[in-house]
């Protein structure tokens, strides 16, 4: 039996065009939600952009748009989707901070399960964040990598978390953690892998949303 390559080719092209159309619509909905702070069709946007993450970035570059907008949309839409549930959690709340927020001369030691324990030297913002978190019922973990999140989830079973990272890292970690807890993400204002920064006021405001 002869394989109908021409028909198969047309089917493939049709499916590809349909996928591109869905992706383009998801980007439009996501961009609108991100800019206007009015979330529309969030589950559709999340599903399509996660499924076609690489092509979505390619489309942005083709139109001269910074491809990090895809990460920003995914983080902010997920934040909006989970916000009400996040507000309802009153115990076992944690904050995950990246170790790159530490001062270059930080003397804190790294625990193999929970990461770095801040010693309060006041050389970086972590001490301020830890103090604010303690006052608002959050436990802070300063972690060297995503594997520590898995260890902490297994050992302490938190109900909700605020993750701090660059947007691409937030996209991956929020997707991985969301089946186990309610998540919120706060992006770094200065990223890289060394001497990074976060808006401490924004992070505190996110904590206080649980205490309203």
N, C-alpha and C positions, 0 to 999 in steps of 0.2 A: 504493500500500500504506500502510495506516494505521500510524503508529508507536505501539507499545504503551507509552505513557508510564507507565501504572500499573505495569506489570511492571518497566520500567526504574527507576521510583522505588523499588519494593520491593528490587530488586537493589542500588541505591545505598545504601539504608538498611541492608541486610544487611551490605554491605561496610564501611560506616562503623562499625557496631556491632562487627564482628569486629576492625577496626583498633583501636577503643577498648579492647576486651578485651585484645588483645595488648599494647597500650601500658600498661594498668593492671597486667598481670602482670609486664611488664618493670620497671616502677617498683617493684613489690613485691620482686622478686628483687634489683634493684639496691640498694634501701634496706636489705634484709637483709644483703647482701654488705658494704655500706658500714658498717653499724652493728656487725656481728659479726666483721668482718675475715675472712670465710669466703666466698670467691667461688663463686657457683653460676650456671651457664649464662651465662658471661661474653660469649660471642660473640652470643648471642641478645639480651642486655641492650644491648650496644653497638649492634648493628644496628638494633633497634627505637627506641632513644632518639635515635640520630642521625637516623633516618628521620622520626620524629615529634617532633623537638626542640621546636618551638613549641607543639604541642598538649600535650606532656608538662608544660611549664611552666604552661600554662593549667589543667590538671587540678590541679596542686599549689596554685595560687592559689585554685581553687574550693573546695578542702578546707582552706584556711587554712594551708597549708604554704609555707614560703619556697621560691620557685622555683629558687633557686641550688642546691638539693639535686640537681637534675638534672645540673648541671655537676659537682658534687662526685662524684656517682656515676660519671659518664663518665670523669673523670680517674682516680679511684682504681681502677676496674675495669680500665682500660687499663694502669695502673701494674702491677697484679697479673698481668695477662696477659703482659706483656713482661718481668717482673722477672728470671726465670731467664735469658733470653737476654741481658738487660742485664748480668748478673753475668759472663757469659762473654766479654764484649768487653774486650780488654786494651790496645787501642791506638786512636788517632784518636777519642778521647772528648772531647766538648766540653760546655760549659755556656753556655746563653743566658740572659743577665740583661737585664731591661728597663731602659732608660735612666732611668726614673723612680726607680730606687734611688739615683741619684747625688745627692750633696749639692747644694743650690741654688747654691753657689759653686764647683762643680766646674770645673776649668780644662782638663780633658782635651779633646782635639780629636777630631772624628769623621772616621774614614776612610770613603770612599764605598762600600767593600766590606765591611769588617770591623767598622764601628761605632767606639765609643769605646774608647781604650786607657787603662786606669787608670794614673795617674802615682804612685800610692801616697801620696797626701796624708793618708790616715788620717782623713778627715772623715766617711766613711761606711763601711758594711760591705763594700763592693766590694773594697777592698784586702785585708781579711781573707779573703774568699772566694777571691780570686786567689791568695793565698799558699797556702791550703789546697789549692786545685785543682792548683797546680804540684807540690806535694808528693805528690799522689795520681795524677798523670798525666792531668790534664784541662786543656784549653785554654779560657779564658774569653772570651766575646764579649759586650760590652755594646751592645745594639742598640736603635736608635730605633723599629723597627717590623718587621713580619713580612716585608717585602720583603728585609730584610737576611739573614734565615734562608735564603731561596732563593739569594741570592748566595754565601753561605758554603758551602752544600751543593754548589753548582756548582764553586766554586773549590777547596775543601778536602776534599770527600767524606768527612765524618766517618761513623764506623760507629755511634756511639751519642751520645745527648745527654740532658742534664737541662735542662728548660726551667723557668724561674721566671716566673710571671705571676699575675694574678688568675684565678679559676676559669673564667669565660667565655672569656678569651683562651687559656687552656690547652686547653680543649675544641677550639677551632678549630685552634690551631697543632699540637697533638699529632696530630690527624686528618690534617693536611696533611703533616706530617713523617714519619709512621709508614711510608709506603711506601718511604722512602729510608734509614731508619735505625731503630735501636732507641731508643725514647723513654721517658723518665720525667718526671713533672711534680711540681713543688713549688709550692704556692700561696703568694701573699703573705699575710702576717699583717695587713698594713695596706695596703689598696689605694687607688685613686684614680688620679690621673695625675701626682702630685707628692709627693715626699718619702715614698715607700712603704717598707715594711719586709718582710723575710723572716726566718724562723727559721734563723739561720746554722748552728746545731747540727744541725737536721734536714737541711739541705742537705749538710753534711759527712758525716752518717751515710749519706745516699744515695750519695755518692761512694765511701765505704768499702765499700759492698756489692759493688763491683767488685773489691775487693782482698782478699776473704775467701779 
